[in-house]
Structures are given as C-alpha cells and as structure tokens.
Amino acid sequence: MAVKKETRCLFLQAAQRLLGHQPSTQEETRWRLLQAAAEVFAEVGYHAATTREICKRAEVNLASIHYYYGDKAELYREVFRLPFLNECNTFATLDVAQVTLEEALRSFYGWLFPPTVEEDPMQQLFMRLHARENAEPSGVLGDAMVQAFRPNHEKMQALLCREFGLGEPDADVDRLTFAVIGLATFYFHNRMALDYFAPTLVSGQKARETMTERLVGYAVALIEAERRRRAIATDTNT
C-alpha cells in the first residue's frame, strides 16, 4: 500500500507541474483515475482489469471512466501515453540548437533507460505496464503509441537535419532516424529475447548507464558514417 500511495503522490505532483497550478477537482479526478488504472493494468493486465476495481481504487463513482475517457480501452491508451508527456519526456522538449549531438542522444537514450528506475515508482509502473502488454497484448493500443512517440521522432529528425545542414529531412535522414531510434527501441519490442539471451544487460543502474553510453557511441558512429557518405557523394557530383 505504501508504494501505491507514493506512486499516487508522484502522479499528482506531475499533474501539478504539467498544469502549472494546483489541479482542480475535475483535473484531480482525471489523474486519480489514471493513477488507479495504471496500477490495476500493471497488476492484472488489460483484459482482467475491471472498471469497478479502477474506480474503487481511485475513490470515484463508476460513471467517471465513461465521463472522462469514454471507455476502458481509451483509458488504457491514455495510461500508455503518460511516459511521453513533457514532464517525463525531456528529449521531446530539447532545443536541438543549444545542445551537442552527444548531449541530445544521451537525453534520448537516457529517457528510455533511466538509471534510477528502481528508485522511481512511476518509472517502475510504466515498465511493468509495458512488460504486461508485451506478455499479454491487449489489442486496443492501435496507433496510440506511434502517435505519442511522434514528437521524439520529429525531434530526432530535426537533430539529424541540423547535423547535415538540411532544412528538412530527406530519405536518408528518414532511414537514419529509424536506425538511431531502433538501436534502443529494439530492447523494448523484443524484451522476451533480451530476457532470454542477456537478462542482465539492462538490469541495475550501472548496466543502464553503460547501455546509454554505448548507444550514444553507436549512434554517433552511424551519424558520422552518413556524414562521410554525403561528403563523398557531394565530391563525386561536383
């Protein structure tokens, strides 16, 4: 129970920072529903979770989910959008003109592999949610995750365009964007393989810090290879 109270407190603190003011009664109800839903979905999965249990844990009436989110499926999708909010997703809010390439990449990979996740109940909850979804696909997420990830994708495109002096991404920037992002997202979409072949690879603070630094190095190497390819292509064409 102590963990749930602490997580609930963290969610409301995040809500206050995002809103810029103390949540109103309605805003607090929405976040209490999100908190309760995140806990229940992580514990039993989408299909076994009941709206009755979620509302009971949030201490709201049964009509609240329909009023605020429409149905259980949309509530589930909204819970999965939470890690992409600016409060949690520092990479999406970076000013790419003001940071080095390595700093930007470290922000992105560090967001995916937070070093202190064991000390952060909110991050633990998100990881449990993703693990549950991977093990027992809900079938209701649709493109919710893709749309939530869009600011990160566009930020990475902007970063690469900056590196190559481009005003907008071309096909090769698109290829490289997916390659650089894919270096990290592979570990989430293939968690079963990761747990089977190398279960300690991202286990513990030191392992995640090392993973972040290695991914930064790998990404820089890919970007430098593309920079050289472009230089050679330009010389050939001239």
C-alpha positions as CSV (number, residue, x, y, z in Angstrom):
1,M,0.0,0.0,0.0
2,A,2.9,2.4,0.7
3,V,4.2,2.0,-2.8
4,K,0.7,2.8,-4.3
5,K,0.4,5.9,-2.1
6,E,3.9,7.1,-3.2
7,T,3.1,6.4,-6.8
8,R,-0.2,8.3,-6.5
9,C,1.6,11.2,-5.0
10,L,4.1,11.3,-7.8
11,F,1.3,11.3,-10.4
12,L,-0.4,14.2,-8.8
13,Q,2.9,16.1,-8.4
14,A,3.5,15.6,-12.2
15,A,0.0,16.8,-12.9
16,Q,0.6,20.0,-10.9
17,R,3.8,20.7,-12.8
18,L,2.2,20.0,-16.2
19,L,-0.8,22.1,-15.4
20,G,1.2,24.9,-13.8
21,H,-1.3,25.1,-10.9
22,Q,-2.9,23.0,-8.3
23,P,-5.3,20.6,-10.0
24,S,-9.0,21.5,-9.9
25,T,-11.4,18.9,-8.6
26,Q,-12.1,17.6,-12.1
27,E,-8.4,17.6,-13.0
28,E,-7.6,15.7,-9.9
29,T,-10.3,13.1,-10.6
30,R,-8.8,12.5,-14.1
31,W,-5.4,12.0,-12.6
32,R,-6.7,9.8,-9.8
33,L,-8.3,7.6,-12.5
34,L,-5.0,7.4,-14.4
35,Q,-3.1,6.5,-11.3
36,A,-5.5,3.8,-10.3
37,A,-5.8,2.5,-13.8
38,A,-2.0,2.3,-14.2
39,E,-1.7,0.3,-11.0
40,V,-4.6,-2.1,-11.9
41,F,-3.5,-2.6,-15.5
42,A,0.1,-3.3,-14.4
43,E,-1.1,-5.8,-11.8
44,V,-3.6,-7.9,-13.8
45,G,-3.4,-6.8,-17.4
46,Y,-6.0,-5.1,-19.6
47,H,-8.5,-7.9,-20.0
48,A,-8.6,-8.9,-16.3
49,A,-8.8,-5.3,-15.1
50,T,-12.3,-4.1,-14.3
51,T,-13.7,-0.6,-14.3
52,R,-15.2,-1.3,-11.0
53,E,-11.8,-2.0,-9.4
54,I,-10.2,1.0,-11.1
55,C,-13.0,3.3,-9.8
56,K,-12.9,1.8,-6.4
57,R,-9.1,2.4,-6.1
58,A,-9.5,5.9,-7.5
59,E,-12.3,6.5,-5.0
60,V,-14.7,7.8,-7.7
61,N,-18.1,6.7,-8.9
62,L,-18.4,4.1,-11.7
63,A,-19.6,6.6,-14.3
64,S,-16.3,8.5,-14.0
65,I,-14.4,6.5,-16.6
66,H,-17.2,7.0,-19.2
67,Y,-17.4,10.7,-18.4
68,Y,-13.6,11.4,-18.6
69,Y,-12.3,8.8,-21.1
70,G,-15.3,7.1,-22.8
71,D,-14.4,3.5,-22.1
72,K,-11.7,1.2,-20.6
73,A,-9.8,1.0,-23.9
74,E,-9.3,4.7,-24.2
75,L,-8.3,4.9,-20.5
76,Y,-5.7,2.2,-21.2
77,R,-4.4,4.1,-24.2
78,E,-4.2,7.3,-22.1
79,V,-2.2,5.5,-19.5
80,F,0.3,4.4,-22.1
81,R,0.7,8.0,-23.3
82,L,1.8,9.1,-19.9
83,P,5.6,8.5,-20.3
84,F,5.5,10.7,-23.4
85,L,4.3,13.8,-21.6
86,N,6.8,16.6,-21.4
87,E,7.1,16.1,-17.7
88,C,8.6,12.6,-18.3
89,N,10.0,13.0,-21.8
90,T,12.8,15.5,-21.6
91,F,14.1,14.7,-25.1
92,A,11.0,15.9,-26.8
93,T,11.4,19.4,-25.2
94,L,15.1,19.8,-26.1
95,D,16.2,22.8,-28.0
96,V,18.4,21.0,-30.6
97,A,20.1,24.2,-31.5
98,Q,21.5,24.5,-28.0
99,V,23.0,21.1,-27.3
100,T,25.7,18.9,-28.7
101,L,25.0,15.8,-30.6
102,E,26.1,13.6,-27.8
103,E,24.0,15.5,-25.2
104,A,20.9,15.1,-27.3
105,L,21.5,11.4,-27.9
106,R,22.2,10.9,-24.2
107,S,18.9,12.6,-23.4
108,F,17.0,10.3,-25.7
109,Y,18.6,7.1,-24.7
110,G,18.6,8.1,-21.0
111,W,14.9,8.6,-21.2
112,L,14.5,5.0,-22.5
113,F,17.0,3.6,-20.0
114,P,16.5,5.7,-16.8
115,P,19.4,4.8,-14.5
116,T,17.5,5.2,-11.3
117,V,14.3,3.4,-12.3
118,E,14.5,1.2,-9.1
119,E,14.1,4.4,-7.0
120,D,11.3,5.8,-9.1
121,P,7.9,4.2,-8.5
122,M,6.4,5.9,-11.6
123,Q,9.1,4.5,-13.9
124,Q,8.7,1.1,-12.3
125,L,4.9,1.2,-13.0
126,F,5.5,2.2,-16.7
127,M,7.9,-0.7,-17.1
128,R,5.5,-3.2,-15.5
129,L,2.8,-1.9,-17.9
130,H,4.9,-2.4,-20.9
131,A,6.1,-5.8,-19.7
132,R,2.4,-6.8,-19.2
133,E,1.4,-5.6,-22.6
134,N,4.2,-7.4,-24.3
135,A,3.3,-10.7,-22.5
136,E,-0.4,-10.3,-22.9
137,P,-1.2,-7.9,-25.8
138,S,-4.4,-6.0,-25.2
139,G,-5.2,-5.5,-28.9
140,V,-6.6,-2.0,-28.1
141,L,-3.5,0.2,-28.3
142,G,-3.7,0.7,-32.1
143,D,-1.5,3.6,-33.2
144,A,-1.7,5.3,-29.8
145,M,2.0,4.6,-29.1
146,V,3.1,5.7,-32.5
147,Q,1.3,9.0,-32.2
148,A,2.6,9.5,-28.7
149,F,6.2,8.8,-29.9
150,R,5.8,11.3,-32.8
151,P,7.4,14.3,-31.0
152,N,10.5,12.2,-30.3
153,H,10.7,11.0,-33.9
154,E,10.4,14.5,-35.2
155,K,13.0,15.8,-32.7
156,M,15.5,13.2,-33.9
157,Q,14.8,14.2,-37.5
158,A,15.5,17.8,-36.6
159,L,18.7,16.9,-34.8
160,L,19.9,14.9,-37.8
161,C,18.9,17.7,-40.2
162,R,21.0,20.1,-38.1
163,E,24.0,17.8,-38.3
164,F,23.8,17.6,-42.1
165,G,22.8,21.2,-42.7
166,L,19.4,20.4,-44.1
167,G,16.2,22.4,-43.9
168,E,14.0,19.3,-43.9
169,P,14.6,15.5,-43.8
170,D,15.4,13.6,-47.0
171,A,15.0,9.9,-47.5
172,D,18.4,9.2,-46.0
173,V,17.6,11.2,-42.9
174,D,14.5,9.1,-42.6
175,R,16.5,5.9,-42.8
176,L,19.0,7.1,-40.3
177,T,16.3,8.3,-37.9
178,F,14.8,4.9,-37.7
179,A,18.2,3.3,-37.3
180,V,19.2,5.6,-34.4
181,I,15.9,5.2,-32.7
182,G,15.8,1.5,-33.4
183,L,19.1,1.0,-31.5
184,A,17.1,1.4,-28.3
185,T,13.5,0.5,-29.1
186,F,14.6,-3.0,-30.1
187,Y,15.2,-3.7,-26.4
188,F,11.6,-2.9,-25.6
189,H,9.9,-4.6,-28.5
190,N,12.0,-7.7,-28.1
191,R,12.1,-7.9,-24.3
192,M,11.4,-11.6,-24.3
193,A,14.5,-12.2,-26.4
194,L,16.5,-9.9,-24.2
195,D,15.4,-11.7,-21.0
196,Y,16.3,-15.0,-22.6
197,F,19.7,-14.2,-24.2
198,A,21.1,-11.4,-21.9
199,P,18.9,-10.9,-18.9
200,T,21.4,-8.7,-17.0
201,L,22.0,-6.3,-19.9
202,V,19.8,-3.5,-18.6
203,S,19.4,-4.8,-15.1
204,G,20.6,-2.3,-12.5
205,Q,21.7,1.4,-12.6
206,K,25.2,0.7,-13.8
207,A,24.0,-1.5,-16.6
208,R,21.5,1.1,-17.8
209,E,24.1,3.9,-17.6
210,T,26.5,1.7,-19.6
211,M,23.8,0.9,-22.1
212,T,23.0,4.6,-22.6
213,E,26.7,5.5,-23.2
214,R,27.2,2.6,-25.6
215,L,24.1,3.6,-27.6
216,V,25.3,7.2,-27.8
217,G,28.6,5.8,-29.2
218,Y,26.9,3.6,-31.7
219,A,24.5,6.3,-32.9
220,V,27.4,8.8,-33.3
221,A,29.2,6.2,-35.4
222,L,26.1,5.8,-37.6
223,I,25.8,9.6,-38.0
224,E,29.4,10.0,-38.8
225,A,29.2,7.3,-41.4
226,E,26.3,9.1,-43.1
227,R,28.2,12.4,-42.9
228,R,31.1,10.8,-44.8
229,R,28.8,9.2,-47.3
230,R,27.2,12.6,-48.0
231,A,30.6,14.2,-48.4
232,I,31.8,11.6,-50.9
233,A,28.5,11.9,-52.8
234,T,28.9,15.7,-53.0
235,D,32.5,15.4,-54.2
236,T,31.5,12.9,-56.8
237,N,28.7,15.1,-58.1
238,T,31.0,18.1,-58.4
